Amino acid sequence: MSSIVTDQGIVHYETYGHGTPVILLHGWVGSWGLWQPTMEALAGQYRCYALDFWGFGESGKKRESYALSDFMALVAQFMDALGIVSAPLIGHSMGGTTSLGTTINYPDRVRKVCVIGSPIVGSSLSIFLQLAGVPWIGSLARRTPSALKAGIRLFAPRITREYKRWYPMVIRDVSSTTVESFFSSIGSLRRTDLRPLLGAVHVPTMGIYGARDVIVQPKQHELLRAGVRQARIEIMPNSGHFPMIDEPEKYLTLIKSFLEG
């Protein structure tokens, strides 16, 4: 377990492997743990850094703001602290949207960017996630953990084919999320629209989307392709919102080929 201290709070991260640095960014109510199999698969050629956003996992939780712009700044501060001049970014869901935003705001820091099931426009989120961004609804959901867990369990089979593996992981991560970060971050994501800014992305870009995604509309890949010149788009027909869980071998093949290409 490793951490750095920034002027805005403690950032927890895990690192694994040797070689070129790669930074991995998790999604809403997630943590670095999602990336463990990815880190192990890439360890022979890359040194992977998987961090927890403020308010999630083991990172600091004493903040007033958990907007996507805060997380973009966090990535830059993290790289400064570890002496990483530039690196590929790989982000899942909210982490992918943050990765694109970091690429736009800090173009010299990002060598490549890969987004996985990530919204380009916040309105592409499931209605349930959009409602979670309404403060009183999100707060109510977070303060009634039994109801929240029951809801997650009910919809788990629609979210991933490997729901028995996924459910304990998401429940662990939800329990580490504060009320403030729970609804503040998803509210920020809901208000996001990267379409006018995608023309500023000039690094190799790949979007991976599960055709069966019920969390983010899979057709967000069309906006990515339209906005980023020569973006590589990969549709995984048997995956939902978590391709790394639903089709791990194909997912890893895509990630490796993108990093090596």
C-alpha positions in Angstrom: 0.0 0.0 0.0 1.5 3.3 -1.1 0.3 6.9 -0.9 1.3 10.5 -1.7 0.3 13.6 0.1 -1.0 16.5 -2.0 -2.2 19.9 -1.0 -5.7 18.6 -1.5 -5.5 15.3 0.3 -3.9 11.9 0.5 -3.9 9.8 -2.7 -3.6 6.0 -2.3 -2.2 4.0 -5.2 -0.8 0.5 -6.0 2.0 -0.2 -8.4 3.2 -3.4 -10.1 5.6 -4.4 -12.9 8.6 -2.9 -14.6 9.1 -0.8 -17.6 7.2 2.1 -19.2 4.7 3.7 -16.8 1.0 3.3 -17.4 -1.6 5.0 -15.3 -5.0 3.3 -14.6 -8.1 5.2 -13.5 -11.2 3.6 -12.0 -14.8 4.4 -12.4 -17.6 5.7 -10.1 -17.8 4.0 -6.7 -14.8 1.9 -7.8 -11.2 1.6 -6.7 -7.7 0.5 -7.9 -8.8 -3.1 -7.2 -10.6 -3.4 -10.6 -7.2 -3.2 -12.3 -5.3 -5.9 -10.5 -5.6 -8.5 -13.3 -4.6 -5.9 -15.9 -1.6 -4.9 -13.9 -0.5 -8.5 -13.6 -0.9 -9.1 -17.3 1.1 -6.0 -18.2 3.8 -6.4 -15.5 6.4 -7.8 -17.9 6.7 -4.7 -20.0 5.0 -1.9 -18.0 5.0 -0.4 -14.6 1.4 0.1 -13.8 0.1 2.7 -11.4 -3.5 2.3 -10.3 -4.7 5.1 -8.0 -7.9 5.8 -6.0 -9.6 9.1 -6.7 -10.2 11.4 -3.7 -13.3 10.1 -1.9 -12.9 6.5 -3.1 -11.0 3.5 -2.0 -8.2 4.3 0.4 -7.6 7.9 -0.7 -8.4 11.0 1.4 -12.1 11.8 2.0 -12.0 15.3 3.6 -12.8 17.5 0.6 -15.7 19.7 -0.4 -15.4 19.0 -4.2 -15.3 15.7 -6.1 -15.7 17.1 -9.6 -14.1 15.5 -12.7 -11.9 18.6 -12.9 -10.5 17.8 -9.5 -9.7 14.3 -10.6 -7.9 15.6 -13.7 -5.8 17.8 -11.5 -5.2 14.8 -9.2 -3.7 12.8 -12.2 -1.2 15.7 -12.9 -0.3 16.1 -9.3 0.2 12.3 -9.0 2.6 12.3 -12.0 4.5 15.2 -10.6 4.9 13.5 -7.2 6.2 10.3 -8.8 8.4 12.0 -11.4 6.4 10.7 -14.4 6.8 13.1 -17.2 4.3 11.5 -19.5 2.4 8.2 -19.7 -0.5 6.4 -21.4 -3.8 6.7 -19.5 -6.3 3.9 -19.3 -9.6 4.7 -17.7 -12.9 2.8 -17.1 -16.2 4.6 -17.1 -15.8 7.9 -15.1 -12.1 7.2 -15.1 -12.0 7.2 -18.9 -13.9 10.5 -19.1 -11.3 11.8 -16.6 -8.5 10.4 -18.8 -9.9 12.3 -21.9 -10.2 15.5 -19.8 -6.6 15.1 -18.6 -5.5 14.7 -22.2 -7.2 17.9 -23.1 -6.1 19.9 -20.2 -2.6 18.5 -19.8 -1.6 17.5 -23.4 2.1 17.2 -22.7 1.5 14.6 -19.9 -0.4 12.0 -21.9 1.2 9.8 -24.5 -1.9 7.7 -25.3 -5.4 7.4 -23.9 -7.8 4.4 -23.8 -11.3 4.7 -22.5 -13.5 1.8 -21.5 -17.2 2.2 -21.4 -16.8 5.9 -20.8 -19.4 8.7 -21.3 -18.5 11.4 -23.7 -21.8 13.1 -22.8 -23.2 12.7 -19.3 -26.7 12.2 -20.5 -25.6 8.8 -21.8 -25.6 7.5 -18.3 -28.3 5.1 -17.1 -31.3 7.0 -15.6 -30.4 5.4 -12.2 -26.9 6.9 -12.2 -28.3 10.3 -13.4 -30.7 10.3 -10.4 -27.8 9.4 -8.1 -26.3 12.7 -9.1 -29.3 14.6 -7.6 -28.0 15.4 -4.1 -31.0 14.4 -2.0 -31.5 11.2 -4.0 -27.9 10.2 -3.9 -27.6 11.0 -0.2 -30.7 8.9 0.5 -29.3 6.0 -1.4 -26.0 6.2 0.3 -27.5 6.5 3.7 -29.7 3.4 3.2 -27.0 0.8 2.5 -29.2 -2.2 2.8 -31.5 -0.8 0.0 -28.5 0.2 -2.1 -26.9 -3.3 -1.8 -30.2 -4.9 -2.6 -30.6 -2.8 -5.7 -27.1 -3.6 -6.9 -27.6 -7.3 -6.3 -30.9 -7.1 -8.3 -29.3 -5.5 -11.3 -25.9 -7.2 -11.1 -26.8 -9.9 -13.7 -27.7 -7.1 -16.2 -24.4 -5.3 -15.6 -22.0 -8.2 -16.0 -22.1 -11.9 -16.9 -19.7 -12.5 -14.1 -21.9 -10.8 -11.5 -21.0 -13.3 -8.7 -17.4 -12.2 -8.9 -18.3 -8.5 -9.5 -20.9 -8.0 -6.7 -18.5 -8.5 -3.7 -16.0 -6.1 -5.3 -18.5 -3.3 -5.9 -20.0 -3.7 -2.4 -16.5 -3.4 -0.9 -15.9 -0.2 -3.0 -19.2 1.3 -2.2 -18.6 0.9 1.5 -15.4 2.9 1.1 -17.1 5.8 -0.7 -18.3 8.9 1.2 -21.8 10.3 0.8 -20.3 13.5 -0.6 -18.1 11.8 -3.2 -20.9 9.4 -4.0 -23.3 12.0 -5.4 -20.9 14.8 -6.1 -18.8 12.9 -8.6 -21.7 11.3 -10.5 -23.4 14.7 -10.6 -20.3 16.2 -12.2 -20.1 13.4 -14.7 -23.8 13.8 -15.5 -23.1 17.5 -16.4 -20.1 16.7 -18.6 -20.1 17.2 -22.3 -16.7 16.6 -24.0 -17.9 16.9 -27.6 -16.7 20.5 -28.1 -13.3 19.7 -26.7 -12.4 16.4 -28.4 -10.6 18.1 -31.3 -7.9 19.0 -28.8 -7.0 15.3 -28.4 -4.0 14.6 -30.6 -2.6 11.4 -29.1 -3.4 7.8 -30.1 -6.8 7.1 -28.7 -8.8 3.9 -28.3 -12.4 3.4 -27.1 -13.5 0.0 -25.8 -17.3 -0.4 -25.4 -19.4 -3.4 -24.4 -22.4 -3.9 -26.7 -24.5 -5.0 -23.8 -23.7 -2.0 -21.5 -26.7 -0.8 -19.5 -24.7 1.7 -17.5 -23.4 3.9 -20.4 -25.0 3.9 -23.8 -22.6 1.9 -26.0 -23.1 4.4 -28.9 -20.9 6.9 -27.1 -18.2 5.4 -29.3 -19.7 7.2 -32.2 -19.1 10.6 -30.5 -15.5 9.6 -29.7 -14.9 8.5 -33.3 -16.4 11.8 -34.7 -14.5 14.0 -32.3 -11.0 12.4 -32.2 -9.3 12.0 -35.6 -8.4 8.3 -36.3 -9.7 7.1 -32.9 -9.6 3.3 -32.7 -12.9 1.9 -31.7 -13.4 -1.7 -30.4 -16.9 -3.1 -29.7 -17.0 -6.2 -27.5 -20.3 -8.0 -28.4 -20.5 -10.2 -25.3 -19.6 -7.5 -22.7 -21.5 -5.1 -20.6 -20.0 -2.2 -18.6 -17.0 -4.3 -17.5 -15.3 -5.8 -20.5 -12.3 -6.7 -18.4 -14.5 -9.0 -16.4 -16.9 -10.3 -19.2 -14.2 -11.0 -21.9 -10.9 -10.7 -20.1 -8.7 -12.4 -22.8 -10.0 -10.3 -25.6 -9.8 -7.2 -23.5 -6.2 -7.8 -22.5 -5.3 -8.5 -26.2 -6.7 -5.1 -27.1 -5.0 -3.3 -24.3 -1.6 -4.8 -25.1 -1.9 -4.2 -28.9 -2.8 -0.5 -28.2 0.1 0.1 -25.8 2.5 -1.7 -28.2 1.2 -0.1 -31.4 
